[in-house]
């Protein structure tokens, strides 16, 4: 699987969870899945910091923008 395919998979899973309203689980899923591919795991600390910042807001729309903004 390419980096882009994996990233798209991570986003889809997290956004599907986010639709249920569970901001924390969506963020945790995205962060966990990003760590499962060599190329998306690079910079994992930065990804984690961004996700944690959004979790502190606890805002569904804010988390959605954060996840969708990863490239």
PDB file of N, H, CA, C and O in Angstrom:
ATOM      1  N   UNK A   1       0.850  -1.172   0.000  1.00  0.00           N
ATOM      2  CA  UNK A   1       0.000   0.000   0.000  1.00  0.00           C
ATOM      3  C   UNK A   1       0.896   1.235   0.000  1.00  0.00           C
ATOM      4  O   UNK A   1       1.860   1.318   0.761  1.00  0.00           O
ATOM      5  N   UNK A   2       0.566   2.182  -0.858  1.00  0.00           N
ATOM      6  H   UNK A   2      -0.218   2.114  -1.476  1.00  0.00           H
ATOM      7  CA  UNK A   2       1.357   3.404  -0.909  1.00  0.00           C
ATOM      8  C   UNK A   2       1.055   4.280   0.307  1.00  0.00           C
ATOM      9  O   UNK A   2       0.098   4.046   1.045  1.00  0.00           O
ATOM     10  N   UNK A   3       1.888   5.282   0.488  1.00  0.00           N
ATOM     11  H   UNK A   3       2.666   5.472  -0.112  1.00  0.00           H
ATOM     12  CA  UNK A   3       1.678   6.218   1.586  1.00  0.00           C
ATOM     13  C   UNK A   3       0.316   6.893   1.447  1.00  0.00           C
ATOM     14  O   UNK A   3      -0.428   6.999   2.422  1.00  0.00           O
ATOM     15  N   UNK A   4      -0.011   7.348   0.241  1.00  0.00           N
ATOM     16  H   UNK A   4       0.593   7.261  -0.551  1.00  0.00           H
ATOM     17  CA  UNK A   4      -1.272   8.051   0.018  1.00  0.00           C
ATOM     18  C   UNK A   4      -2.474   7.140   0.254  1.00  0.00           C
ATOM     19  O   UNK A   4      -3.471   7.565   0.837  1.00  0.00           O
ATOM     20  N   UNK A   5      -2.381   5.899  -0.193  1.00  0.00           N
ATOM     21  H   UNK A   5      -1.571   5.554  -0.666  1.00  0.00           H
ATOM     22  CA  UNK A   5      -3.472   4.949   0.045  1.00  0.00           C
ATOM     23  C   UNK A   5      -3.669   4.723   1.545  1.00  0.00           C
ATOM     24  O   UNK A   5      -4.797   4.676   2.035  1.00  0.00           O
ATOM     25  N   UNK A   6      -2.559   4.584   2.259  1.00  0.00           N
ATOM     26  H   UNK A   6      -1.643   4.622   1.861  1.00  0.00           H
ATOM     27  CA  UNK A   6      -2.653   4.373   3.697  1.00  0.00           C
ATOM     28  C   UNK A   6      -3.233   5.612   4.389  1.00  0.00           C
ATOM     29  O   UNK A   6      -4.082   5.492   5.272  1.00  0.00           O
ATOM     30  N   UNK A   7      -2.778   6.784   3.990  1.00  0.00           N
ATOM     31  H   UNK A   7      -2.088   6.881   3.273  1.00  0.00           H
ATOM     32  CA  UNK A   7      -3.293   8.018   4.573  1.00  0.00           C
ATOM     33  C   UNK A   7      -4.798   8.139   4.332  1.00  0.00           C
ATOM     34  O   UNK A   7      -5.545   8.507   5.238  1.00  0.00           O
ATOM     35  N   UNK A   8      -5.238   7.831   3.124  1.00  0.00           N
ATOM     36  H   UNK A   8      -4.631   7.532   2.388  1.00  0.00           H
ATOM     37  CA  UNK A   8      -6.668   7.886   2.822  1.00  0.00           C
ATOM     38  C   UNK A   8      -7.452   6.908   3.691  1.00  0.00           C
ATOM     39  O   UNK A   8      -8.546   7.226   4.157  1.00  0.00           O
ATOM     40  N   UNK A   9      -6.898   5.729   3.906  1.00  0.00           N
ATOM     41  H   UNK A   9      -6.010   5.470   3.527  1.00  0.00           H
ATOM     42  CA  UNK A   9      -7.528   4.715   4.762  1.00  0.00           C
ATOM     43  C   UNK A   9      -7.625   5.229   6.195  1.00  0.00           C
ATOM     44  O   UNK A   9      -8.666   5.084   6.836  1.00  0.00           O
ATOM     45  N   UNK A  10      -6.557   5.823   6.699  1.00  0.00           N
ATOM     46  H   UNK A  10      -5.711   5.941   6.179  1.00  0.00           H
ATOM     47  CA  UNK A  10      -6.558   6.378   8.061  1.00  0.00           C
ATOM     48  C   UNK A  10      -7.638   7.443   8.207  1.00  0.00           C
ATOM     49  O   UNK A  10      -8.396   7.450   9.178  1.00  0.00           O
ATOM     50  N   UNK A  11      -7.696   8.329   7.242  1.00  0.00           N
ATOM     51  H   UNK A  11      -7.081   8.324   6.454  1.00  0.00           H
ATOM     52  CA  UNK A  11      -8.679   9.415   7.278  1.00  0.00           C
ATOM     53  C   UNK A  11     -10.099   8.863   7.252  1.00  0.00           C
ATOM     54  O   UNK A  11     -10.948   9.286   8.036  1.00  0.00           O
ATOM     55  N   UNK A  12     -10.353   7.923   6.352  1.00  0.00           N
ATOM     56  H   UNK A  12      -9.663   7.580   5.715  1.00  0.00           H
ATOM     57  CA  UNK A  12     -11.695   7.365   6.227  1.00  0.00           C
ATOM     58  C   UNK A  12     -12.145   6.723   7.531  1.00  0.00           C
ATOM     59  O   UNK A  12     -13.258   6.963   8.000  1.00  0.00           O
ATOM     60  N   UNK A  13     -11.277   5.908   8.112  1.00  0.00           N
ATOM     61  H   UNK A  13     -10.373   5.713   7.732  1.00  0.00           H
ATOM     62  CA  UNK A  13     -11.646   5.241   9.373  1.00  0.00           C
ATOM     63  C   UNK A  13     -11.940   6.257  10.467  1.00  0.00           C
ATOM     64  O   UNK A  13     -12.937   6.142  11.180  1.00  0.00           O
ATOM     65  N   UNK A  14     -11.070   7.249  10.597  1.00  0.00           N
ATOM     66  H   UNK A  14     -10.260   7.342  10.018  1.00  0.00           H
ATOM     67  CA  UNK A  14     -11.252   8.246  11.649  1.00  0.00           C
ATOM     68  C   UNK A  14     -12.506   9.082  11.412  1.00  0.00           C
ATOM     69  O   UNK A  14     -13.242   9.376  12.354  1.00  0.00           O
ATOM     70  N   UNK A  15     -12.752   9.465  10.171  1.00  0.00           N
ATOM     71  H   UNK A  15     -12.155   9.227   9.405  1.00  0.00           H
ATOM     72  CA  UNK A  15     -13.927  10.278   9.872  1.00  0.00           C
ATOM     73  C   UNK A  15     -15.218   9.481  10.049  1.00  0.00           C
ATOM     74  O   UNK A  15     -16.241  10.040  10.445  1.00  0.00           O
ATOM     75  N   UNK A  16     -15.179   8.185   9.760  1.00  0.00           N
ATOM     76  H   UNK A  16     -14.349   7.731   9.439  1.00  0.00           H
ATOM     77  CA  UNK A  16     -16.347   7.333  10.013  1.00  0.00           C
ATOM     78  C   UNK A  16     -16.667   7.294  11.506  1.00  0.00           C
ATOM     79  O   UNK A  16     -17.832   7.360  11.898  1.00  0.00           O
ATOM     80  N   UNK A  17     -15.643   7.189  12.322  1.00  0.00           N
ATOM     81  H   UNK A  17     -14.697   7.135  12.003  1.00  0.00           H
ATOM     82  CA  UNK A  17     -15.838   7.191  13.775  1.00  0.00           C
ATOM     83  C   UNK A  17     -16.339   8.559  14.226  1.00  0.00           C
ATOM     84  O   UNK A  17     -17.219   8.654  15.081  1.00  0.00           O
ATOM     85  N   UNK A  18     -15.785   9.596  13.657  1.00  0.00           N
ATOM     86  H   UNK A  18     -15.070   9.518  12.963  1.00  0.00           H
ATOM     87  CA  UNK A  18     -16.179  10.952  14.036  1.00  0.00           C
ATOM     88  C   UNK A  18     -17.662  11.207  13.767  1.00  0.00           C
ATOM     89  O   UNK A  18     -18.304  11.969  14.490  1.00  0.00           O
ATOM     90  N   UNK A  19     -18.203  10.574  12.734  1.00  0.00           N
ATOM     91  H   UNK A  19     -17.682   9.955  12.147  1.00  0.00           H
ATOM     92  CA  UNK A  19     -19.630  10.717  12.417  1.00  0.00           C
ATOM     93  C   UNK A  19     -20.520  10.252  13.564  1.00  0.00           C
ATOM     94  O   UNK A  19     -21.661  10.696  13.691  1.00  0.00           O
ATOM     95  N   UNK A  20     -19.994   9.354  14.403  1.00  0.00           N
ATOM     96  H   UNK A  20     -19.067   8.993  14.300  1.00  0.00           H
ATOM     97  CA  UNK A  20     -20.765   8.882  15.551  1.00  0.00           C
ATOM     98  C   UNK A  20     -20.739   9.894  16.685  1.00  0.00           C
ATOM     99  O   UNK A  20     -21.476   9.763  17.662  1.00  0.00           O
ATOM    100  N   UNK A  21     -19.875  10.915  16.549  1.00  0.00           N
ATOM    101  H   UNK A  21     -19.276  11.021  15.756  1.00  0.00           H
ATOM    102  CA  UNK A  21     -19.769  11.945  17.572  1.00  0.00           C
ATOM    103  C   UNK A  21     -18.667  11.713  18.582  1.00  0.00           C
ATOM    104  O   UNK A  21     -18.479  12.523  19.490  1.00  0.00           O
ATOM    105  N   UNK A  22     -17.935  10.623  18.439  1.00  0.00           N
ATOM    106  H   UNK A  22     -18.087   9.965  17.701  1.00  0.00           H
ATOM    107  CA  UNK A  22     -16.878  10.302  19.396  1.00  0.00           C
ATOM    108  C   UNK A  22     -15.550  10.916  18.936  1.00  0.00           C
ATOM    109  O   UNK A  22     -14.774  10.287  18.216  1.00  0.00           O
ATOM    110  N   UNK A  23     -15.314  12.141  19.363  1.00  0.00           N
ATOM    111  H   UNK A  23     -15.944  12.652  19.948  1.00  0.00           H
ATOM    112  CA  UNK A  23     -14.120  12.887  18.955  1.00  0.00           C
ATOM    113  C   UNK A  23     -12.852  12.196  19.447  1.00  0.00           C
ATOM    114  O   UNK A  23     -11.881  12.079  18.700  1.00  0.00           O
ATOM    115  N   UNK A  24     -12.854  11.743  20.682  1.00  0.00           N
ATOM    116  H   UNK A  24     -13.643  11.837  21.289  1.00  0.00           H
ATOM    117  CA  UNK A  24     -11.669  11.108  21.249  1.00  0.00           C
ATOM    118  C   UNK A  24     -11.292   9.825  20.541  1.00  0.00           C
ATOM    119  O   UNK A  24     -10.117   9.586  20.263  1.00  0.00           O
ATOM    120  N   UNK A  25     -12.281   8.997  20.246  1.00  0.00           N
ATOM    121  H   UNK A  25     -13.236   9.191  20.472  1.00  0.00           H
ATOM    122  CA  UNK A  25     -12.009   7.737  19.559  1.00  0.00           C
ATOM    123  C   UNK A  25     -11.532   7.978  18.132  1.00  0.00           C
ATOM    124  O   UNK A  25     -10.665   7.257  17.637  1.00  0.00           O
ATOM    125  N   UNK A  26     -12.093   8.988  17.469  1.00  0.00           N
ATOM    126  H   UNK A  26     -12.797   9.573  17.871  1.00  0.00           H
ATOM    127  CA  UNK A  26     -11.660   9.316  16.110  1.00  0.00           C
ATOM    128  C   UNK A  26     -10.194   9.745  16.106  1.00  0.00           C
ATOM    129  O   UNK A  26      -9.417   9.308  15.258  1.00  0.00           O
ATOM    130  N   UNK A  27      -9.825  10.595  17.048  1.00  0.00           N
ATOM    131  H   UNK A  27     -10.457  10.950  17.737  1.00  0.00           H
ATOM    132  CA  UNK A  27      -8.440  11.046  17.135  1.00  0.00           C
ATOM    133  C   UNK A  27      -7.489   9.911  17.459  1.00  0.00           C
ATOM    134  O   UNK A  27      -6.408   9.811  16.879  1.00  0.00           O
ATOM    135  N   UNK A  28      -7.894   9.056  18.387  1.00  0.00           N
ATOM    136  H   UNK A  28      -8.772   9.138  18.859  1.00  0.00           H
ATOM    137  CA  UNK A  28      -7.053   7.915  18.769  1.00  0.00           C
ATOM    138  C   UNK A  28      -6.891   6.946  17.601  1.00  0.00           C
ATOM    139  O   UNK A  28      -5.800   6.423  17.375  1.00  0.00           O
ATOM    140  N   UNK A  29      -7.961   6.708  16.866  1.00  0.00           N
ATOM    141  H   UNK A  29      -8.847   7.133  17.049  1.00  0.00           H
ATOM    142  CA  UNK A  29      -7.905   5.820  15.716  1.00  0.00           C
ATOM    143  C   UNK A  29      -6.954   6.366  14.658  1.00  0.00           C
ATOM    144  O   UNK A  29      -6.123   5.634  14.120  1.00  0.00           O
ATOM    145  N   UNK A  30      -7.081   7.656  14.365  1.00  0.00           N
ATOM    146  H   UNK A  30      -7.756   8.251  14.802  1.00  0.00           H
ATOM    147  CA  UNK A  30      -6.227   8.272  13.352  1.00  0.00           C
ATOM    148  C   UNK A  30      -4.760   8.182  13.751  1.00  0.00           C
ATOM    149  O   UNK A  30      -3.909   7.807  12.944  1.00  0.00           O
ATOM    150  N   UNK A  31      -4.477   8.521  14.974  1.00  0.00           N
ATOM    151  H   UNK A  31      -5.168   8.826  15.630  1.00  0.00           H
ATOM    152  CA  UNK A  31      -3.098   8.489  15.448  1.00  0.00           C
ATOM    153  C   UNK A  31      -2.542   7.069  15.418  1.00  0.00           C
ATOM    154  O   UNK A  31      -1.416   6.849  14.972  1.00  0.00           O
ATOM    155  N   UNK A  32      -3.320   6.118  15.886  1.00  0.00           N
ATOM    156  H   UNK A  32      -4.235   6.297  16.248  1.00  0.00           H
ATOM    157  CA  UNK A  32      -2.878   4.725  15.888  1.00  0.00           C
ATOM    158  C   UNK A  32      -2.622   4.222  14.462  1.00  0.00           C
ATOM    159  O   UNK A  32      -1.590   3.609  14.185  1.00  0.00           O
ATOM    160  N   UNK A  33      -3.568   4.487  13.572  1.00  0.00           N
ATOM    161  H   UNK A  33      -4.406   4.985  13.797  1.00  0.00           H
ATOM    162  CA  UNK A  33      -3.432   4.010  12.196  1.00  0.00           C
ATOM    163  C   UNK A  33      -2.259   4.665  11.476  1.00  0.00           C
ATOM    164  O   UNK A  33      -1.580   4.017  10.680  1.00  0.00           O
ATOM    165  N   UNK A  34      -2.016   5.935  11.748  1.00  0.00           N
ATOM    166  H   UNK A  34      -2.567   6.462  12.395  1.00  0.00           H
ATOM    167  CA  UNK A  34      -0.885   6.614  11.115  1.00  0.00           C
ATOM    168  C   UNK A  34       0.439   5.953  11.500  1.00  0.00           C
ATOM    169  O   UNK A  34       1.388   5.970  10.717  1.00  0.00           O
ATOM    170  N   UNK A  35       0.508   5.386  12.674  1.00  0.00           N
ATOM    171  H   UNK A  35      -0.263   5.373  13.310  1.00  0.00           H
ATOM    172  CA  UNK A  35       1.724   4.732  13.129  1.00  0.00           C
ATOM    173  C   UNK A  35       1.950   3.361  12.527  1.00  0.00           C
ATOM    174  O   UNK A  35       2.990   2.748  12.771  1.00  0.00           O
ATOM    175  N   UNK A  36       1.000   2.863  11.746  1.00  0.00           N
ATOM    176  H   UNK A  36       0.155   3.360  11.548  1.00  0.00           H
ATOM    177  CA  UNK A  36       1.079   1.502  11.197  1.00  0.00           C
ATOM    178  C   UNK A  36       1.737   1.420   9.821  1.00  0.00           C
ATOM    179  O   UNK A  36       1.856   0.329   9.263  1.00  0.00           O
ATOM    180  N   UNK A  37       2.157   2.527   9.277  1.00  0.00           N
ATOM    181  H   UNK A  37       2.060   3.413   9.730  1.00  0.00           H
ATOM    182  CA  UNK A  37       2.809   2.537   7.962  1.00  0.00           C
ATOM    183  C   UNK A  37       4.114   3.310   8.101  1.00  0.00           C
ATOM    184  O   UNK A  37       4.146   4.391   8.689  1.00  0.00           O
ATOM    185  N   UNK A  38       5.163   2.762   7.569  1.00  0.00           N
ATOM    186  H   UNK A  38       5.137   1.884   7.091  1.00  0.00           H
ATOM    187  CA  UNK A  38       6.489   3.366   7.725  1.00  0.00           C
ATOM    188  C   UNK A  38       6.515   4.840   7.321  1.00  0.00           C
ATOM    189  O   UNK A  38       7.103   5.669   8.015  1.00  0.00           O
ATOM    190  N   UNK A  39       5.889   5.153   6.217  1.00  0.00           N
ATOM    191  H   UNK A  39       5.411   4.480   5.653  1.00  0.00           H
ATOM    192  CA  UNK A  39       5.968   6.531   5.716  1.00  0.00           C
ATOM    193  C   UNK A  39       5.061   7.510   6.463  1.00  0.00           C
ATOM    194  O   UNK A  39       5.398   8.688   6.581  1.00  0.00           O
ATOM    195  N   UNK A  40       3.924   7.046   6.966  1.00  0.00           N
ATOM    196  H   UNK A  40       3.650   6.089   6.871  1.00  0.00           H
ATOM    197  CA  UNK A  40       3.063   7.961   7.729  1.00  0.00           C
ATOM    198  C   UNK A  40       3.477   8.014   9.191  1.00  0.00           C
ATOM    199  O   UNK A  40       3.076   8.922   9.919  1.00  0.00           O
ATOM    200  N   UNK A  41       4.267   7.059   9.617  1.00  0.00           N
ATOM    201  H   UNK A  41       4.593   6.321   9.026  1.00  0.00           H
ATOM    202  CA  UNK A  41       4.739   7.053  11.014  1.00  0.00           C
ATOM    203  C   UNK A  41       5.820   8.105  11.237  1.00  0.00           C
ATOM    204  O   UNK A  41       6.041   8.541  12.366  1.00  0.00           O
ATOM    205  N   UNK A  42       6.496   8.513  10.158  1.00  0.00           N
ATOM    206  H   UNK A  42       6.316   8.158   9.241  1.00  0.00           H
ATOM    207  CA  UNK A  42       7.494   9.582  10.297  1.00  0.00           C
ATOM    208  C   UNK A  42       6.790  10.839  10.783  1.00  0.00           C
ATOM    209  O   UNK A  42       5.740  11.212  10.259  1.00  0.00           O
ATOM    210  N   UNK A  43       7.356  11.477  11.762  1.00  0.00           N
ATOM    211  H   UNK A  43       8.209  11.174  12.187  1.00  0.00           H
ATOM    212  CA  UNK A  43       6.728  12.674  12.319  1.00  0.00           C
ATOM    213  C   UNK A  43       5.545  12.356  13.216  1.00  0.00           C
ATOM    214  O   UNK A  43       4.694  13.209  13.469  1.00  0.00           O
ATOM    215  N   UNK A  44       5.501  11.108  13.700  1.00  0.00           N
ATOM    216  H   UNK A  44       6.192  10.416  13.495  1.00  0.00           H
ATOM    217  CA  UNK A  44       4.388  10.641  14.529  1.00  0.00           C
ATOM    218  C   UNK A  44       4.191  11.527  15.763  1.00  0.00           C
ATOM    219  O   UNK A  44       3.061  11.716  16.214  1.00  0.00           O
ATOM    220  N   UNK A  45       5.267  12.064  16.303  1.00  0.00           N
ATOM    221  H   UNK A  45       6.185  11.911  15.937  1.00  0.00           H
ATOM    222  CA  UNK A  45       5.161  12.933  17.485  1.00  0.00           C
ATOM    223  C   UNK A  45       4.395  14.206  17.143  1.00  0.00           C
ATOM    224  O   UNK A  45       3.598  14.697  17.943  1.00  0.00           O
ATOM    225  N   UNK A  46       4.645  14.736  15.946  1.00  0.00           N
ATOM    226  H   UNK A  46       5.293  14.337  15.297  1.00  0.00           H
ATOM    227  CA  UNK A  46       3.950  15.952  15.520  1.00  0.00           C
ATOM    228  C   UNK A  46       2.472  15.644  15.287  1.00  0.00           C
ATOM    229  O   UNK A  46       1.598  16.410  15.694  1.00  0.00           O
ATOM    230  N   UNK A  47       2.203  14.517  14.628  1.00  0.00           N
ATOM    231  H   UNK A  47       2.913  13.896  14.298  1.00  0.00           H
ATOM    232  CA  UNK A  47       0.813  14.109  14.418  1.00  0.00           C
ATOM    233  C   UNK A  47       0.103  13.990  15.753  1.00  0.00           C
ATOM    234  O   UNK A  47      -1.019  14.470  15.916  1.00  0.00           O
ATOM    235  N   UNK A  48       0.762  13.348  16.708  1.00  0.00           N
ATOM    236  H   UNK A  48       1.673  12.958  16.576  1.00  0.00           H
ATOM    237  CA  UNK A  48       0.178  13.178  18.036  1.00  0.00           C
ATOM    238  C   UNK A  48      -0.107  14.501  18.714  1.00  0.00           C
ATOM    239  O   UNK A  48      -1.149  14.670  19.346  1.00  0.00           O
ATOM    240  N   UNK A  49       0.808  15.430  18.586  1.00  0.00           N
ATOM    241  H   UNK A  49       1.655  15.293  18.073  1.00  0.00           H
ATOM    242  CA  UNK A  49       0.624  16.738  19.216  1.00  0.00           C
ATOM    243  C   UNK A  49      -0.559  17.478  18.608  1.00  0.00           C
ATOM    244  O   UNK A  49      -1.330  18.116  19.324  1.00  0.00           O
ATOM    245  N   UNK A  50      -0.704  17.395  17.291  1.00  0.00           N
ATOM    246  H   UNK A  50      -0.078  16.877  16.709  1.00  0.00           H
ATOM    247  CA  UNK A  50      -1.830  18.067  16.633  1.00  0.00           C
ATOM    248  C   UNK A  50      -3.161  17.436  17.028  1.00  0.00           C
ATOM    249  O   UNK A  50      -4.139  18.139  17.285  1.00  0.00           O
ATOM    250  N   UNK A  51      -3.192  16.112  17.075  1.00  0.00           N
ATOM    251  H   UNK A  51      -2.398  15.540  16.866  1.00  0.00           H
ATOM    252  CA  UNK A  51      -4.417  15.412  17.469  1.00  0.00           C
ATOM    253  C   UNK A  51      -4.759  15.737  18.922  1.00  0.00           C
ATOM    254  O   UNK A  51      -5.923  15.975  19.245  1.00  0.00           O
ATOM    255  N   UNK A  52      -3.765  15.749  19.787  1.00  0.00           N
ATOM    256  H   UNK A  52      -2.820  15.556  19.524  1.00  0.00           H
ATOM    257  CA  UNK A  52      -4.019  16.070  21.202  1.00  0.00           C
ATOM    258  C   UNK A  52      -4.562  17.486  21.352  1.00  0.00           C
ATOM    259  O   UNK A  52      -5.444  17.731  22.175  1.00  0.00           O
ATOM    260  N   UNK A  53      -4.040  18.414  20.560  1.00  0.00           N
ATOM    261  H   UNK A  53      -3.324  18.214  19.891  1.00  0.00           H
ATOM    262  CA  UNK A  53      -4.548  19.787  20.609  1.00  0.00           C
ATOM    263  C   UNK A  53      -6.029  19.813  20.254  1.00  0.00           C
ATOM    264  O   UNK A  53      -6.814  20.508  20.900  1.00  0.00           O
ATOM    265  N   UNK A  54      -6.409  19.061  19.235  1.00  0.00           N
ATOM    266  H   UNK A  54      -5.771  18.496  18.711  1.00  0.00           H
ATOM    267  CA  UNK A  54      -7.808  19.021  18.823  1.00  0.00           C
ATOM    268  C   UNK A  54      -8.670  18.304  19.854  1.00  0.00           C
ATOM    269  O   UNK A  54      -9.827  18.671  20.057  1.00  0.00           O
ATOM    270  N   UNK A  55      -8.120  17.293  20.501  1.00  0.00           N
ATOM    271  H   UNK A  55      -7.180  16.994  20.336  1.00  0.00           H
ATOM    272  CA  UNK A  55      -8.872  16.587  21.540  1.00  0.00           C
ATOM    273  C   UNK A  55      -9.183  17.516  22.711  1.00  0.00           C
ATOM    274  O   UNK A  55     -10.231  17.391  23.344  1.00  0.00           O
ATOM    275  N   UNK A  56      -8.287  18.432  22.993  1.00  0.00           N
ATOM    276  H   UNK A  56      -7.436  18.534  22.478  1.00  0.00           H
ATOM    277  CA  UNK A  56      -8.515  19.375  24.080  1.00  0.00           C
ATOM    278  C   UNK A  56      -9.702  20.285  23.762  1.00  0.00           C
ATOM    279  O   UNK A  56     -10.414  20.723  24.667  1.00  0.00           O
ATOM    280  N   UNK A  57      -9.912  20.568  22.478  1.00  0.00           N
ATOM    281  H   UNK A  57      -9.334  20.213  21.743  1.00  0.00           H
ATOM    282  CA  UNK A  57     -11.068  21.372  22.085  1.00  0.00           C
ATOM    283  C   UNK A  57     -12.353  20.558  22.205  1.00  0.00           C
ATOM    284  O   UNK A  57     -13.420  21.094  22.505  1.00  0.00           O
ATOM    285  N   UNK A  58     -12.226  19.236  21.962  1.00  0.00           N
ATOM    286  H   UNK A  58     -11.360  18.801  21.719  1.00  0.00           H
ATOM    287  CA  UNK A  58     -13.383  18.363  22.045  1.00  0.00           C
ATOM    288  C   UNK A  58     -14.453  18.699  21.017  1.00  0.00           C
ATOM    289  O   UNK A  58     -15.624  18.364  21.196  1.00  0.00           O
ATOM    290  N   UNK A  59     -14.052  19.349  19.963  1.00  0.00           N
ATOM    291  H   UNK A  59     -13.101  19.621  19.818  1.00  0.00           H
ATOM    292  CA  UNK A  59     -14.978  19.851  18.964  1.00  0.00           C
ATOM    293  C   UNK A  59     -14.930  18.961  17.723  1.00  0.00           C
ATOM    294  O   UNK A  59     -13.870  18.769  17.127  1.00  0.00           O
ATOM    295  N   UNK A  60     -16.065  18.431  17.350  1.00  0.00           N
ATOM    296  H   UNK A  60     -16.925  18.587  17.834  1.00  0.00           H
ATOM    297  CA  UNK A  60     -16.154  17.521  16.209  1.00  0.00           C
ATOM    298  C   UNK A  60     -15.674  18.183  14.914  1.00  0.00           C
ATOM    299  O   UNK A  60     -14.921  17.576  14.152  1.00  0.00           O
ATOM    300  N   UNK A  61     -16.099  19.398  14.665  1.00  0.00           N
ATOM    301  H   UNK A  61     -16.711  19.891  15.284  1.00  0.00           H
ATOM    302  CA  UNK A  61     -15.737  20.093  13.428  1.00  0.00           C
ATOM    303  C   UNK A  61     -14.239  20.405  13.390  1.00  0.00           C
ATOM    304  O   UNK A  61     -13.607  20.295  12.339  1.00  0.00           O
ATOM    305  N   UNK A  62     -13.689  20.783  14.501  1.00  0.00           N
ATOM    306  H   UNK A  62     -14.202  20.872  15.354  1.00  0.00           H
ATOM    307  CA  UNK A  62     -12.259  21.069  14.591  1.00  0.00           C
ATOM    308  C   UNK A  62     -11.439  19.810  14.308  1.00  0.00           C
ATOM    309  O   UNK A  62     -10.445  19.861  13.584  1.00  0.00           O
ATOM    310  N   UNK A  63     -11.859  18.687  14.880  1.00  0.00           N
ATOM    311  H   UNK A  63     -12.666  18.645  15.468  1.00  0.00           H
ATOM    312  CA  UNK A  63     -11.152  17.418  14.637  1.00  0.00           C
ATOM    313  C   UNK A  63     -11.273  17.018  13.177  1.00  0.00           C
ATOM    314  O   UNK A  63     -10.307  16.536  12.585  1.00  0.00           O
ATOM    315  N   UNK A  64     -12.433  17.209  12.598  1.00  0.00           N
ATOM    316  H   UNK A  64     -13.217  17.600  13.080  1.00  0.00           H
ATOM    317  CA  UNK A  64     -12.640  16.853  11.182  1.00  0.00           C
ATOM    318  C   UNK A  64     -11.667  17.638  10.301  1.00  0.00           C
ATOM    319  O   UNK A  64     -11.029  17.061   9.420  1.00  0.00           O
ATOM    320  N   UNK A  65     -11.552  18.927  10.528  1.00  0.00           N
ATOM    321  H   UNK A  65     -12.070  19.395  11.244  1.00  0.00           H
ATOM    322  CA  UNK A  65     -10.631  19.757   9.745  1.00  0.00           C
ATOM    323  C   UNK A  65      -9.188  19.312   9.937  1.00  0.00           C
ATOM    324  O   UNK A  65      -8.406  19.295   8.987  1.00  0.00           O
ATOM    325  N   UNK A  66      -8.841  18.955  11.152  1.00  0.00           N
ATOM    326  H   UNK A  66      -9.476  18.969  11.924  1.00  0.00           H
ATOM    327  CA  UNK A  66      -7.479  18.496  11.445  1.00  0.00           C
ATOM    328  C   UNK A  66      -7.166  17.219  10.668  1.00  0.00           C
ATOM    329  O   UNK A  66      -6.121  17.126  10.024  1.00  0.00           O
ATOM    330  N   UNK A  67      -8.056  16.243  10.725  1.00  0.00           N
ATOM    331  H   UNK A  67      -8.905  16.318  11.248  1.00  0.00           H
ATOM    332  CA  UNK A  67      -7.838  14.965  10.043  1.00  0.00           C
ATOM    333  C   UNK A  67      -7.792  15.167   8.541  1.00  0.00           C
ATOM    334  O   UNK A  67      -6.895  14.660   7.868  1.00  0.00           O
ATOM    335  N   UNK A  68      -8.751  15.904   8.017  1.00  0.00           N
ATOM    336  H   UNK A  68      -9.480  16.316   8.564  1.00  0.00           H
ATOM    337  CA  UNK A  68      -8.801  16.124   6.570  1.00  0.00           C
ATOM    338  C   UNK A  68      -7.595  16.907   6.076  1.00  0.00           C
ATOM    339  O   UNK A  68      -7.209  16.773   4.915  1.00  0.00           O
ATOM    340  N   UNK A  69      -6.997  17.716   6.930  1.00  0.00           N
ATOM    341  H   UNK A  69      -7.310  17.825   7.873  1.00  0.00           H
ATOM    342  CA  UNK A  69      -5.873  18.553   6.531  1.00  0.00           C
ATOM    343  C   UNK A  69      -4.543  17.831   6.424  1.00  0.00           C
ATOM    344  O   UNK A  69      -3.592  18.379   5.866  1.00  0.00           O
ATOM    345  N   UNK A  70      -4.452  16.623   6.941  1.00  0.00           N
ATOM    346  H   UNK A  70      -5.225  16.178   7.394  1.00  0.00           H
ATOM    347  CA  UNK A  70      -3.188  15.886   6.824  1.00  0.00           C
ATOM    348  C   UNK A  70      -2.934  15.500   5.378  1.00  0.00           C
ATOM    349  O   UNK A  70      -3.841  15.085   4.656  1.00  0.00           O
ATOM    350  N   UNK A  71      -1.667  15.648   4.969  1.00  0.00           N
ATOM    351  H   UNK A  71      -0.930  15.986   5.555  1.00  0.00           H
ATOM    352  CA  UNK A  71      -1.329  15.234   3.607  1.00  0.00           C
ATOM    353  C   UNK A  71       0.053  14.639   3.532  1.00  0.00           C
ATOM    354  O   UNK A  71       0.495  14.238   2.455  1.00  0.00           O
TER     355      UNK A  71
END
